[in-house]
Amino acid sequence: MTPAASQARHLSLMRLEQAAGQAFGYADEPEPTASRSAMLLSSSGFAIATVATALAATITYLV
């Protein structure tokens, strides 16, 4: 599938989805976006969890 055909299909599906939403009475709302601080907390939380897991695995291995 060429990029142009792929883009045309994507736009067609977007129009179909919007029409279906309007038919069932759903308002056309913009997609929510995560704030920069939420993404920072998420990534730092993941890093902390990774370090804690590595530390626990090391202690378990040594004991």
Protein Blocks (a to p, Z undefined) as FASTA:
>chain_A
ZZklmmmmmmmmmmmmmmmmmmnopacdddddddfklmmmmmmmmmmmmmmmmmmmmmmm
mZZ
